[in-house]
Structures are given as C-alpha cells and as structure tokens.
Amino acid sequence: MKLRIVVTLKNGVLDPQGKAIEHALGSLGFSGVGEVRVGKLIELDVADGTSDADIDAMCQKLLANTVIENYRVERQ
C-alpha cells in the first residue's frame, strides 16, 4: 500500500525557509506571492494491512516532530 505523509509546520511556528523563499521570489520580480510555508512530502510503500495505529505511530515517533508540525496521511 502506498502512502503519502504530508508534514507541515503548525500555525504560529516561524518558518525561516519559507520566509527566505518569499523574499527571493519578491527579488525575482514575482510580486503577487503572499506567505510561503515549507513542508515535507514523504512517500512510503507499506505492507497491505498495516494498521492505522502503526502508521500513526510511524508519524509520531519519526516522520513528524509533533511539537511543531502537523501531518496528514494520504492513501494512494
């Protein structure tokens, strides 16, 4: 089973990489860009029948820092 784990910073958490991209886009002449936030996309191929609890544990223990990041699981 293929999974996509989308990891994003929680609202209110400073995103210096996003700010750098936002400023660089402005410097390149792209004036219509608002706030930029950077996240991660992780693709996994797990065994069929892997439980939701195991997938959630993978995310909480390794794939996302749940203090500052949110994640969502997309099944392909």
N, CA, C and O atoms as a Tripos MOL2 file, in Angstrom:
@<TRIPOS>MOLECULE
protein
  304   303    76     0     0
PROTEIN
NO_CHARGES

@<TRIPOS>ATOM
      1 N           0.8510   -1.1650    0.0000 N.3       1 MET1
      2 CA          0.0000    0.0000    0.0000 C.3       1 MET1
      3 C           0.9020    1.2360    0.0000 C.2       1 MET1
      4 O           1.8550    1.3260    0.7750 O.2       1 MET1
      5 N           0.5880    2.1670   -0.8690 N.am      2 LYS2
      6 CA          1.3850    3.3860   -0.9630 C.3       2 LYS2
      7 C           0.7370    4.4780   -0.1200 C.2       2 LYS2
      8 O          -0.4790    4.6690   -0.1340 O.2       2 LYS2
      9 N           1.5900    5.1860    0.6130 N.am      3 LEU3
     10 CA          1.1390    6.2830    1.4580 C.3       3 LEU3
     11 C           1.9260    7.5360    1.1330 C.2       3 LEU3
     12 O           3.0960    7.4780    0.7570 O.2       3 LEU3
     13 N           1.2720    8.6500    1.2830 N.am      4 ARG4
     14 CA          1.9500    9.9400    1.2760 C.3       4 ARG4
     15 C           1.6960   10.5760    2.6290 C.2       4 ARG4
     16 O           0.5530   10.6830    3.0750 O.2       4 ARG4
     17 N           2.7700   10.9950    3.2740 N.am      5 ILE5
     18 CA          2.6680   11.6910    4.5450 C.3       5 ILE5
     19 C           3.0520   13.1450    4.2670 C.2       5 ILE5
     20 O           4.1750   13.4320    3.8520 O.2       5 ILE5
     21 N           2.1160   14.0480    4.4990 N.am      6 VAL6
     22 CA          2.3630   15.4710    4.2840 C.3       6 VAL6
     23 C           2.5930   16.1000    5.6540 C.2       6 VAL6
     24 O           1.7190   16.0600    6.5200 O.2       6 VAL6
     25 N           3.7780   16.6790    5.8400 N.am      7 VAL7
     26 CA          4.1600   17.2680    7.1210 C.3       7 VAL7
     27 C           4.2960   18.7740    6.9310 C.2       7 VAL7
     28 O           5.0240   19.2360    6.0520 O.2       7 VAL7
     29 N           3.5890   19.5350    7.7630 N.am      8 THR8
     30 CA          3.6430   20.9970    7.6910 C.3       8 THR8
     31 C           3.8470   21.5690    9.0850 C.2       8 THR8
     32 O           3.4960   20.9470   10.0870 O.2       8 THR8
     33 N           4.4200   22.7630    9.1290 N.am      9 LEU9
     34 CA          4.5880   23.4390   10.4100 C.3       9 LEU9
     35 C           3.2350   23.8790   10.9430 C.2       9 LEU9
     36 O           2.3530   24.2620   10.1740 O.2       9 LEU9
     37 N           3.0730   23.8240   12.2430 N.am     10 LYS10
     38 CA          1.8410   24.2980   12.8630 C.3      10 LYS10
     39 C           1.7410   25.8100   12.6980 C.2      10 LYS10
     40 O           2.7510   26.5030   12.5790 O.2      10 LYS10
     41 N           0.5020   26.3120   12.6950 N.am     11 ASN11
     42 CA          0.2940   27.7580   12.6440 C.3      11 ASN11
     43 C           0.9990   28.3960   13.8340 C.2      11 ASN11
     44 O           0.9620   27.8740   14.9480 O.2      11 ASN11
     45 N           1.6310   29.5170   13.5850 N.am     12 GLY12
     46 CA          2.3290   30.2290   14.6490 C.3      12 GLY12
     47 C           3.7890   29.8470   14.7990 C.2      12 GLY12
     48 O           4.5240   30.5160   15.5260 O.2      12 GLY12
     49 N           4.2320   28.7800   14.1260 N.am     13 VAL13
     50 CA          5.6370   28.3750   14.1850 C.3      13 VAL13
     51 C           6.3860   29.1060   13.0780 C.2      13 VAL13
     52 O           5.9950   29.0540   11.9120 O.2      13 VAL13
     53 N           7.4640   29.7880   13.4530 N.am     14 LEU14
     54 CA          8.2710   30.5320   12.4910 C.3      14 LEU14
     55 C           8.8320   29.5890   11.4290 C.2      14 LEU14
     56 O           9.3170   28.5020   11.7440 O.2      14 LEU14
     57 N           8.7600   30.0170   10.1700 N.am     15 ASP15
     58 CA          9.2490   29.2170    9.0460 C.3      15 ASP15
     59 C          10.3270   30.0130    8.3050 C.2      15 ASP15
     60 O          10.0180   30.6760    7.3150 O.2      15 ASP15
     61 N          11.5850   29.9620    8.7600 N.am     16 PRO16
     62 CA         12.6340   30.7510    8.1210 C.3      16 PRO16
     63 C          12.8840   30.3660    6.6630 C.2      16 PRO16
     64 O          13.2070   31.2270    5.8450 O.2      16 PRO16
     65 N          12.7400   29.0960    6.3350 N.am     17 GLN17
     66 CA         12.9310   28.6740    4.9440 C.3      17 GLN17
     67 C          11.8320   29.2640    4.0640 C.2      17 GLN17
     68 O          12.1030   29.7160    2.9520 O.2      17 GLN17
     69 N          10.6140   29.2610    4.5480 N.am     18 GLY18
     70 CA          9.5100   29.8690    3.8170 C.3      18 GLY18
     71 C           9.7200   31.3570    3.6220 C.2      18 GLY18
     72 O           9.4610   31.8860    2.5410 O.2      18 GLY18
     73 N          10.1940   32.0460    4.6720 N.am     19 LYS19
     74 CA         10.4650   33.4880    4.5730 C.3      19 LYS19
     75 C          11.5520   33.7600    3.5370 C.2      19 LYS19
     76 O          11.4440   34.7100    2.7620 O.2      19 LYS19
     77 N          12.5980   32.9350    3.5190 N.am     20 ALA20
     78 CA         13.6820   33.1190    2.5510 C.3      20 ALA20
     79 C          13.1620   32.9610    1.1290 C.2      20 ALA20
     80 O          13.5340   33.7320    0.2440 O.2      20 ALA20
     81 N          12.3080   31.9720    0.9030 N.am     21 ILE21
     82 CA         11.7270   31.7730   -0.4260 C.3      21 ILE21
     83 C          10.8250   32.9410   -0.7910 C.2      21 ILE21
     84 O          10.8540   33.4230   -1.9240 O.2      21 ILE21
     85 N          10.0270   33.3970    0.1640 N.am     22 GLU22
     86 CA          9.1350   34.5390   -0.0590 C.3      22 GLU22
     87 C           9.9290   35.7650   -0.5010 C.2      22 GLU22
     88 O           9.5510   36.4320   -1.4640 O.2      22 GLU22
     89 N          11.0280   36.0690    0.1960 N.am     23 HIS23
     90 CA         11.8600   37.2220   -0.1630 C.3      23 HIS23
     91 C          12.5500   37.0160   -1.5070 C.2      23 HIS23
     92 O          12.6410   37.9510   -2.3020 O.2      23 HIS23
     93 N          13.0340   35.8080   -1.7710 N.am     24 ALA24
     94 CA         13.7070   35.5310   -3.0430 C.3      24 ALA24
     95 C          12.7450   35.6840   -4.2160 C.2      24 ALA24
     96 O          13.1200   36.2180   -5.2600 O.2      24 ALA24
     97 N          11.5150   35.2200   -4.0520 N.am     25 LEU25
     98 CA         10.5290   35.3770   -5.1260 C.3      25 LEU25
     99 C          10.2580   36.8490   -5.3960 C.2      25 LEU25
    100 O          10.1410   37.2610   -6.5500 O.2      25 LEU25
    101 N          10.1600   37.6430   -4.3310 N.am     26 GLY26
    102 CA          9.9790   39.0850   -4.4980 C.3      26 GLY26
    103 C          11.1580   39.7110   -5.2220 C.2      26 GLY26
    104 O          10.9730   40.5690   -6.0850 O.2      26 GLY26
    105 N          12.3740   39.2870   -4.8770 N.am     27 SER27
    106 CA         13.5800   39.8060   -5.5310 C.3      27 SER27
    107 C          13.6320   39.4400   -7.0070 C.2      27 SER27
    108 O          14.2220   40.1590   -7.8130 O.2      27 SER27
    109 N          13.0120   38.3230   -7.3540 N.am     28 LEU28
    110 CA         12.9830   37.8900   -8.7530 C.3      28 LEU28
    111 C          11.8420   38.5330   -9.5360 C.2      28 LEU28
    112 O          11.6620   38.2530  -10.7210 O.2      28 LEU28
    113 N          11.0730   39.3920   -8.8730 N.am     29 GLY29
    114 CA         10.0210   40.1160   -9.5680 C.3      29 GLY29
    115 C           8.6400   39.4960   -9.4810 C.2      29 GLY29
    116 O           7.7170   39.9660  -10.1470 O.2      29 GLY29
    117 N           8.4720   38.4650   -8.6870 N.am     30 PHE30
    118 CA          7.1540   37.8510   -8.5180 C.3      30 PHE30
    119 C           6.4470   38.5710   -7.3770 C.2      30 PHE30
    120 O           6.6810   38.2790   -6.2050 O.2      30 PHE30
    121 N           5.5760   39.5180   -7.7350 N.am     31 SER31
    122 CA          5.0130   40.4190   -6.7330 C.3      31 SER31
    123 C           3.7360   39.9130   -6.0850 C.2      31 SER31
    124 O           3.3450   40.4360   -5.0420 O.2      31 SER31
    125 N           3.0770   38.9320   -6.6480 N.am     32 GLY32
    126 CA          1.7900   38.5010   -6.1270 C.3      32 GLY32
    127 C           1.8580   37.3930   -5.0930 C.2      32 GLY32
    128 O           0.8350   36.7900   -4.7680 O.2      32 GLY32
    129 N           3.0450   37.1140   -4.5690 N.am     33 VAL33
    130 CA          3.2040   35.9910   -3.6460 C.3      33 VAL33
    131 C           3.0230   36.4770   -2.2100 C.2      33 VAL33
    132 O           3.6710   37.4300   -1.7790 O.2      33 VAL33
    133 N           2.1360   35.8080   -1.4800 N.am     34 GLY34
    134 CA          1.9360   36.1190   -0.0660 C.3      34 GLY34
    135 C           2.8450   35.2590    0.7900 C.2      34 GLY34
    136 O           4.0000   35.0170    0.4370 O.2      34 GLY34
    137 N           2.3270   34.8040    1.9050 N.am     35 GLU35
    138 CA          3.1150   33.9970    2.8260 C.3      35 GLU35
    139 C           3.4900   32.6540    2.1890 C.2      35 GLU35
    140 O           2.6660   32.0130    1.5370 O.2      35 GLU35
    141 N           4.7360   32.2440    2.3870 N.am     36 VAL36
    142 CA          5.2220   30.9540    1.9040 C.3      36 VAL36
    143 C           5.5220   30.0780    3.1160 C.2      36 VAL36
    144 O           6.1980   30.5120    4.0490 O.2      36 VAL36
    145 N           5.0230   28.8590    3.0990 N.am     37 ARG37
    146 CA          5.2960   27.8790    4.1530 C.3      37 ARG37
    147 C           5.9090   26.6440    3.4860 C.2      37 ARG37
    148 O           5.4450   26.2110    2.4310 O.2      37 ARG37
    149 N           6.9300   26.0900    4.0930 N.am     38 VAL38
    150 CA          7.6240   24.9310    3.5390 C.3      38 VAL38
    151 C           7.3190   23.7110    4.4090 C.2      38 VAL38
    152 O           7.3210   23.7880    5.6370 O.2      38 VAL38
    153 N           7.0600   22.5930    3.7480 N.am     39 GLY39
    154 CA          6.7860   21.3480    4.4640 C.3      39 GLY39
    155 C           7.5440   20.1990    3.8250 C.2      39 GLY39
    156 O           8.4700   20.4030    3.0390 O.2      39 GLY39
    157 N           7.1350   18.9930    4.1750 N.am     40 LYS40
    158 CA          7.7750   17.7860    3.6460 C.3      40 LYS40
    159 C           6.7050   16.8610    3.0900 C.2      40 LYS40
    160 O           5.5880   16.7980    3.6020 O.2      40 LYS40
    161 N           7.0660   16.1500    2.0410 N.am     41 LEU41
    162 CA          6.2300   15.0890    1.4910 C.3      41 LEU41
    163 C           7.0430   13.8020    1.5700 C.2      41 LEU41
    164 O           8.1220   13.7020    0.9860 O.2      41 LEU41
    165 N           6.5210   12.8260    2.2930 N.am     42 ILE42
    166 CA          7.2050   11.5460    2.4770 C.3      42 ILE42
    167 C           6.3380   10.4670    1.8490 C.2      42 ILE42
    168 O           5.1620   10.3360    2.1900 O.2      42 ILE42
    169 N           6.9120    9.6910    0.9320 N.am     43 GLU43
    170 CA          6.1860    8.5940    0.3020 C.3      43 GLU43
    171 C           6.6820    7.2790    0.8870 C.2      43 GLU43
    172 O           7.8850    7.0320    0.9670 O.2      43 GLU43
    173 N           5.7410    6.4480    1.2900 N.am     44 LEU44
    174 CA          6.0640    5.1450    1.8740 C.3      44 LEU44
    175 C           5.3210    4.0520    1.1220 C.2      44 LEU44
    176 O           4.1990    4.2550    0.6590 O.2      44 LEU44
    177 N           5.9470    2.9110    1.0070 N.am     45 ASP45
    178 CA          5.2800    1.7180    0.4950 C.3      45 ASP45
    179 C           5.2700    0.7270    1.6510 C.2      45 ASP45
    180 O           6.3050    0.1590    2.0000 O.2      45 ASP45
    181 N           4.0980    0.5220    2.2410 N.am     46 VAL46
    182 CA          3.9790   -0.3600    3.4040 C.3      46 VAL46
    183 C           3.1610   -1.5900    3.0320 C.2      46 VAL46
    184 O           2.4380   -1.5920    2.0360 O.2      46 VAL46
    185 N           3.2830   -2.6180    3.8320 N.am     47 ALA47
    186 CA          2.5450   -3.8610    3.5870 C.3      47 ALA47
    187 C           1.0440   -3.6170    3.6690 C.2      47 ALA47
    188 O           0.5680   -2.8730    4.5270 O.2      47 ALA47
    189 N           0.3030   -4.2580    2.7590 N.am     48 ASP48
    190 CA         -1.1550   -4.2120    2.8510 C.3      48 ASP48
    191 C          -1.5490   -4.7130    4.2370 C.2      48 ASP48
    192 O          -0.9630   -5.6630    4.7560 O.2      48 ASP48
    193 N          -2.5270   -4.0780    4.8150 N.am     49 GLY49
    194 CA         -2.9660   -4.4870    6.1380 C.3      49 GLY49
    195 C          -2.2430   -3.7960    7.2750 C.2      49 GLY49
    196 O          -2.5490   -4.0390    8.4430 O.2      49 GLY49
    197 N          -1.2720   -2.9220    6.9460 N.am     50 THR50
    198 CA         -0.6260   -2.1480    8.0100 C.3      50 THR50
    199 C          -1.6980   -1.3120    8.6970 C.2      50 THR50
    200 O          -2.4530   -0.5980    8.0370 O.2      50 THR50
    201 N          -1.7630   -1.3990    9.9910 N.am     51 SER51
    202 CA         -2.8520   -0.7440   10.7210 C.3      51 SER51
    203 C          -2.6740    0.7720   10.7640 C.2      51 SER51
    204 O          -1.5640    1.2960   10.6710 O.2      51 SER51
    205 N          -3.8090    1.4520   10.9060 N.am     52 ASP52
    206 CA         -3.7750    2.9060   11.0630 C.3      52 ASP52
    207 C          -2.9540    3.2880   12.2910 C.2      52 ASP52
    208 O          -2.2510    4.2990   12.2830 O.2      52 ASP52
    209 N          -3.0440    2.4830   13.3390 N.am     53 ALA53
    210 CA         -2.2880    2.7600   14.5620 C.3      53 ALA53
    211 C          -0.7830    2.6930   14.3020 C.2      53 ALA53
    212 O          -0.0300    3.5180   14.8190 O.2      53 ALA53
    213 N          -0.3420    1.7210   13.5080 N.am     54 ASP54
    214 CA          1.0830    1.6210   13.1770 C.3      54 ASP54
    215 C           1.5330    2.7920   12.3150 C.2      54 ASP54
    216 O           2.6190    3.3360   12.5180 O.2      54 ASP54
    217 N           0.7090    3.1780   11.3630 N.am     55 ILE55
    218 CA          1.0450    4.3170   10.5030 C.3      55 ILE55
    219 C           1.1330    5.5830   11.3390 C.2      55 ILE55
    220 O           2.0580    6.3780   11.1720 O.2      55 ILE55
    221 N           0.1800    5.7720   12.2350 N.am     56 ASP56
    222 CA          0.1850    6.9330   13.1170 C.3      56 ASP56
    223 C           1.4260    6.9250   14.0110 C.2      56 ASP56
    224 O           2.0320    7.9710   14.2420 O.2      56 ASP56
    225 N           1.7990    5.7560   14.5080 N.am     57 ALA57
    226 CA          2.9930    5.6440   15.3550 C.3      57 ALA57
    227 C           4.2560    6.0170   14.5800 C.2      57 ALA57
    228 O           5.1370    6.6860   15.1190 O.2      57 ALA57
    229 N           4.3490    5.5870   13.3150 N.am     58 MET58
    230 CA          5.4980    5.9560   12.4800 C.3      58 MET58
    231 C           5.6160    7.4700   12.3840 C.2      58 MET58
    232 O           6.7010    8.0350   12.5180 O.2      58 MET58
    233 N           4.4820    8.1100   12.1510 N.am     59 CYS59
    234 CA          4.4730    9.5690   12.0020 C.3      59 CYS59
    235 C           4.8690   10.2550   13.3010 C.2      59 CYS59
    236 O           5.6960   11.1670   13.2980 O.2      59 CYS59
    237 N           4.2870    9.8230   14.3970 N.am     60 GLN60
    238 CA          4.5320   10.4830   15.6760 C.3      60 GLN60
    239 C           5.9300   10.2270   16.2260 C.2      60 GLN60
    240 O           6.5050   11.0950   16.8830 O.2      60 GLN60
    241 N           6.4820    9.0440   15.9640 N.am     61 LYS61
    242 CA          7.7850    8.7000   16.5240 C.3      61 LYS61
    243 C           8.9610    9.1430   15.6680 C.2      61 LYS61
    244 O          10.0540    9.3620   16.1900 O.2      61 LYS61
    245 N           8.7530    9.2800   14.3500 N.am     62 LEU62
    246 CA          9.9010    9.5610   13.4870 C.3      62 LEU62
    247 C           9.6460   10.6010   12.4070 C.2      62 LEU62
    248 O          10.4570   11.5090   12.2250 O.2      62 LEU62
    249 N           8.5490   10.4880   11.6980 N.am     63 LEU63
    250 CA          8.3730   11.2740   10.4780 C.3      63 LEU63
    251 C           8.0040   12.7310   10.7270 C.2      63 LEU63
    252 O           8.2880   13.5880    9.8900 O.2      63 LEU63
    253 N           7.3790   13.0240   11.8600 N.am     64 ALA64
    254 CA          6.9880   14.3990   12.1730 C.3      64 ALA64
    255 C           7.3970   14.7310   13.6000 C.2      64 ALA64
    256 O           7.3630   13.8780   14.4860 O.2      64 ALA64
    257 N           7.7800   15.9710   13.8030 N.am     65 ASN65
    258 CA          8.0210   16.4840   15.1490 C.3      65 ASN65
    259 C           6.7070   17.1000   15.6080 C.2      65 ASN65
    260 O           6.4180   18.2540   15.2910 O.2      65 ASN65
    261 N           5.9200   16.3470   16.3430 N.am     66 THR66
    262 CA          4.5500   16.7650   16.6490 C.3      66 THR66
    263 C           4.4690   17.9650   17.5920 C.2      66 THR66
    264 O           3.3790   18.4890   17.8250 O.2      66 THR66
    265 N           5.5900   18.4010   18.1320 N.am     67 VAL67
    266 CA          5.5900   19.6260   18.9310 C.3      67 VAL67
    267 C           5.3720   20.8320   18.0250 C.2      67 VAL67
    268 O           4.6620   21.7680   18.3930 O.2      67 VAL67
    269 N           5.9860   20.8110   16.8350 N.am     68 ILE68
    270 CA          5.9060   21.9730   15.9410 C.3      68 ILE68
    271 C           5.2910   21.6570   14.5770 C.2      68 ILE68
    272 O           5.0790   22.5640   13.7720 O.2      68 ILE68
    273 N           5.0020   20.3810   14.3070 N.am     69 GLU69
    274 CA          4.4970   20.0010   12.9860 C.3      69 GLU69
    275 C           3.1820   19.2360   13.0780 C.2      69 GLU69
    276 O           2.9290   18.5020   14.0330 O.2      69 GLU69
    277 N           2.3570   19.4310   12.0590 N.am     70 ASN70
    278 CA          1.1650   18.6180   11.8320 C.3      70 ASN70
    279 C           1.4740   17.6540   10.6980 C.2      70 ASN70
    280 O           2.3880   17.8910    9.9080 O.2      70 ASN70
    281 N           0.7200   16.5790   10.6170 N.am     71 TYR71
    282 CA          0.8740   15.6610    9.4900 C.3      71 TYR71
    283 C          -0.4840   15.1190    9.0950 C.2      71 TYR71
    284 O          -1.4220   15.0770    9.8910 O.2      71 TYR71
    285 N          -0.5570   14.7070    7.8440 N.am     72 ARG72
    286 CA         -1.7550   14.0030    7.3810 C.3      72 ARG72
    287 C          -1.3020   12.8580    6.4860 C.2      72 ARG72
    288 O          -0.2770   12.9390    5.8100 O.2      72 ARG72
    289 N          -2.0830   11.8040    6.4990 N.am     73 VAL73
    290 CA         -1.7700   10.5990    5.7360 C.3      73 VAL73
    291 C          -2.7190   10.5230    4.5540 C.2      73 VAL73
    292 O          -3.9360   10.6230    4.7140 O.2      73 VAL73
    293 N          -2.1540   10.3440    3.3630 N.am     74 GLU74
    294 CA         -2.9490   10.1550    2.1430 C.3      74 GLU74
    295 C          -2.6460    8.7680    1.6020 C.2      74 GLU74
    296 O          -1.4890    8.4300    1.3480 O.2      74 GLU74
    297 N          -3.6760    7.9760    1.4290 N.am     75 ARG75
    298 CA         -3.5070    6.6410    0.8520 C.3      75 ARG75
    299 C          -3.6360    6.7420   -0.6620 C.2      75 ARG75
    300 O          -4.5460    7.3920   -1.1770 O.2      75 ARG75
    301 N          -2.7250    6.0980   -1.3610 N.am     76 GLN76
    302 CA         -2.7100    6.1610   -2.8280 C.3      76 GLN76
    303 C          -3.4250    4.9740   -3.4290 C.2      76 GLN76
    304 O          -3.5120    4.8600   -4.6510 O.2      76 GLN76
@<TRIPOS>BOND
     1     1     2 1
     2     2     3 1
     3     3     4 2
     4     3     5 am
     5     5     6 1
     6     6     7 1
     7     7     8 2
     8     7     9 am
     9     9    10 1
    10    10    11 1
    11    11    12 2
    12    11    13 am
    13    13    14 1
    14    14    15 1
    15    15    16 2
    16    15    17 am
    17    17    18 1
    18    18    19 1
    19    19    20 2
    20    19    21 am
    21    21    22 1
    22    22    23 1
    23    23    24 2
    24    23    25 am
    25    25    26 1
    26    26    27 1
    27    27    28 2
    28    27    29 am
    29    29    30 1
    30    30    31 1
    31    31    32 2
    32    31    33 am
    33    33    34 1
    34    34    35 1
    35    35    36 2
    36    35    37 am
    37    37    38 1
    38    38    39 1
    39    39    40 2
    40    39    41 am
    41    41    42 1
    42    42    43 1
    43    43    44 2
    44    43    45 am
    45    45    46 1
    46    46    47 1
    47    47    48 2
    48    47    49 am
    49    49    50 1
    50    50    51 1
    51    51    52 2
    52    51    53 am
    53    53    54 1
    54    54    55 1
    55    55    56 2
    56    55    57 am
    57    57    58 1
    58    58    59 1
    59    59    60 2
    60    59    61 am
    61    61    62 1
    62    62    63 1
    63    63    64 2
    64    63    65 am
    65    65    66 1
    66    66    67 1
    67    67    68 2
    68    67    69 am
    69    69    70 1
    70    70    71 1
    71    71    72 2
    72    71    73 am
    73    73    74 1
    74    74    75 1
    75    75    76 2
    76    75    77 am
    77    77    78 1
    78    78    79 1
    79    79    80 2
    80    79    81 am
    81    81    82 1
    82    82    83 1
    83    83    84 2
    84    83    85 am
    85    85    86 1
    86    86    87 1
    87    87    88 2
    88    87    89 am
    89    89    90 1
    90    90    91 1
    91    91    92 2
    92    91    93 am
    93    93    94 1
    94    94    95 1
    95    95    96 2
    96    95    97 am
    97    97    98 1
    98    98    99 1
    99    99   100 2
   100    99   101 am
   101   101   102 1
   102   102   103 1
   103   103   104 2
   104   103   105 am
   105   105   106 1
   106   106   107 1
   107   107   108 2
   108   107   109 am
   109   109   110 1
   110   110   111 1
   111   111   112 2
   112   111   113 am
   113   113   114 1
   114   114   115 1
   115   115   116 2
   116   115   117 am
   117   117   118 1
   118   118   119 1
   119   119   120 2
   120   119   121 am
   121   121   122 1
   122   122   123 1
   123   123   124 2
   124   123   125 am
   125   125   126 1
   126   126   127 1
   127   127   128 2
   128   127   129 am
   129   129   130 1
   130   130   131 1
   131   131   132 2
   132   131   133 am
   133   133   134 1
   134   134   135 1
   135   135   136 2
   136   135   137 am
   137   137   138 1
   138   138   139 1
   139   139   140 2
   140   139   141 am
   141   141   142 1
   142   142   143 1
   143   143   144 2
   144   143   145 am
   145   145   146 1
   146   146   147 1
   147   147   148 2
   148   147   149 am
   149   149   150 1
   150   150   151 1
   151   151   152 2
   152   151   153 am
   153   153   154 1
   154   154   155 1
   155   155   156 2
   156   155   157 am
   157   157   158 1
   158   158   159 1
   159   159   160 2
   160   159   161 am
   161   161   162 1
   162   162   163 1
   163   163   164 2
   164   163   165 am
   165   165   166 1
   166   166   167 1
   167   167   168 2
   168   167   169 am
   169   169   170 1
   170   170   171 1
   171   171   172 2
   172   171   173 am
   173   173   174 1
   174   174   175 1
   175   175   176 2
   176   175   177 am
   177   177   178 1
   178   178   179 1
   179   179   180 2
   180   179   181 am
   181   181   182 1
   182   182   183 1
   183   183   184 2
   184   183   185 am
   185   185   186 1
   186   186   187 1
   187   187   188 2
   188   187   189 am
   189   189   190 1
   190   190   191 1
   191   191   192 2
   192   191   193 am
   193   193   194 1
   194   194   195 1
   195   195   196 2
   196   195   197 am
   197   197   198 1
   198   198   199 1
   199   199   200 2
   200   199   201 am
   201   201   202 1
   202   202   203 1
   203   203   204 2
   204   203   205 am
   205   205   206 1
   206   206   207 1
   207   207   208 2
   208   207   209 am
   209   209   210 1
   210   210   211 1
   211   211   212 2
   212   211   213 am
   213   213   214 1
   214   214   215 1
   215   215   216 2
   216   215   217 am
   217   217   218 1
   218   218   219 1
   219   219   220 2
   220   219   221 am
   221   221   222 1
   222   222   223 1
   223   223   224 2
   224   223   225 am
   225   225   226 1
   226   226   227 1
   227   227   228 2
   228   227   229 am
   229   229   230 1
   230   230   231 1
   231   231   232 2
   232   231   233 am
   233   233   234 1
   234   234   235 1
   235   235   236 2
   236   235   237 am
   237   237   238 1
   238   238   239 1
   239   239   240 2
   240   239   241 am
   241   241   242 1
   242   242   243 1
   243   243   244 2
   244   243   245 am
   245   245   246 1
   246   246   247 1
   247   247   248 2
   248   247   249 am
   249   249   250 1
   250   250   251 1
   251   251   252 2
   252   251   253 am
   253   253   254 1
   254   254   255 1
   255   255   256 2
   256   255   257 am
   257   257   258 1
   258   258   259 1
   259   259   260 2
   260   259   261 am
   261   261   262 1
   262   262   263 1
   263   263   264 2
   264   263   265 am
   265   265   266 1
   266   266   267 1
   267   267   268 2
   268   267   269 am
   269   269   270 1
   270   270   271 1
   271   271   272 2
   272   271   273 am
   273   273   274 1
   274   274   275 1
   275   275   276 2
   276   275   277 am
   277   277   278 1
   278   278   279 1
   279   279   280 2
   280   279   281 am
   281   281   282 1
   282   282   283 1
   283   283   284 2
   284   283   285 am
   285   285   286 1
   286   286   287 1
   287   287   288 2
   288   287   289 am
   289   289   290 1
   290   290   291 1
   291   291   292 2
   292   291   293 am
   293   293   294 1
   294   294   295 1
   295   295   296 2
   296   295   297 am
   297   297   298 1
   298   298   299 1
   299   299   300 2
   300   299   301 am
   301   301   302 1
   302   302   303 1
   303   303   304 2
@<TRIPOS>SUBSTRUCTURE
     1 MET1         2 RESIDUE 1 A MET
     2 LYS2         6 RESIDUE 1 A LYS
     3 LEU3        10 RESIDUE 1 A LEU
     4 ARG4        14 RESIDUE 1 A ARG
     5 ILE5        18 RESIDUE 1 A ILE
     6 VAL6        22 RESIDUE 1 A VAL
     7 VAL7        26 RESIDUE 1 A VAL
     8 THR8        30 RESIDUE 1 A THR
     9 LEU9        34 RESIDUE 1 A LEU
    10 LYS10       38 RESIDUE 1 A LYS
    11 ASN11       42 RESIDUE 1 A ASN
    12 GLY12       46 RESIDUE 1 A GLY
    13 VAL13       50 RESIDUE 1 A VAL
    14 LEU14       54 RESIDUE 1 A LEU
    15 ASP15       58 RESIDUE 1 A ASP
    16 PRO16       62 RESIDUE 1 A PRO
    17 GLN17       66 RESIDUE 1 A GLN
    18 GLY18       70 RESIDUE 1 A GLY
    19 LYS19       74 RESIDUE 1 A LYS
    20 ALA20       78 RESIDUE 1 A ALA
    21 ILE21       82 RESIDUE 1 A ILE
    22 GLU22       86 RESIDUE 1 A GLU
    23 HIS23       90 RESIDUE 1 A HIS
    24 ALA24       94 RESIDUE 1 A ALA
    25 LEU25       98 RESIDUE 1 A LEU
    26 GLY26      102 RESIDUE 1 A GLY
    27 SER27      106 RESIDUE 1 A SER
    28 LEU28      110 RESIDUE 1 A LEU
    29 GLY29      114 RESIDUE 1 A GLY
    30 PHE30      118 RESIDUE 1 A PHE
    31 SER31      122 RESIDUE 1 A SER
    32 GLY32      126 RESIDUE 1 A GLY
    33 VAL33      130 RESIDUE 1 A VAL
    34 GLY34      134 RESIDUE 1 A GLY
    35 GLU35      138 RESIDUE 1 A GLU
    36 VAL36      142 RESIDUE 1 A VAL
    37 ARG37      146 RESIDUE 1 A ARG
    38 VAL38      150 RESIDUE 1 A VAL
    39 GLY39      154 RESIDUE 1 A GLY
    40 LYS40      158 RESIDUE 1 A LYS
    41 LEU41      162 RESIDUE 1 A LEU
    42 ILE42      166 RESIDUE 1 A ILE
    43 GLU43      170 RESIDUE 1 A GLU
    44 LEU44      174 RESIDUE 1 A LEU
    45 ASP45      178 RESIDUE 1 A ASP
    46 VAL46      182 RESIDUE 1 A VAL
    47 ALA47      186 RESIDUE 1 A ALA
    48 ASP48      190 RESIDUE 1 A ASP
    49 GLY49      194 RESIDUE 1 A GLY
    50 THR50      198 RESIDUE 1 A THR
    51 SER51      202 RESIDUE 1 A SER
    52 ASP52      206 RESIDUE 1 A ASP
    53 ALA53      210 RESIDUE 1 A ALA
    54 ASP54      214 RESIDUE 1 A ASP
    55 ILE55      218 RESIDUE 1 A ILE
    56 ASP56      222 RESIDUE 1 A ASP
    57 ALA57      226 RESIDUE 1 A ALA
    58 MET58      230 RESIDUE 1 A MET
    59 CYS59      234 RESIDUE 1 A CYS
    60 GLN60      238 RESIDUE 1 A GLN
    61 LYS61      242 RESIDUE 1 A LYS
    62 LEU62      246 RESIDUE 1 A LEU
    63 LEU63      250 RESIDUE 1 A LEU
    64 ALA64      254 RESIDUE 1 A ALA
    65 ASN65      258 RESIDUE 1 A ASN
    66 THR66      262 RESIDUE 1 A THR
    67 VAL67      266 RESIDUE 1 A VAL
    68 ILE68      270 RESIDUE 1 A ILE
    69 GLU69      274 RESIDUE 1 A GLU
    70 ASN70      278 RESIDUE 1 A ASN
    71 TYR71      282 RESIDUE 1 A TYR
    72 ARG72      286 RESIDUE 1 A ARG
    73 VAL73      290 RESIDUE 1 A VAL
    74 GLU74      294 RESIDUE 1 A GLU
    75 ARG75      298 RESIDUE 1 A ARG
    76 GLN76      302 RESIDUE 1 A GLN
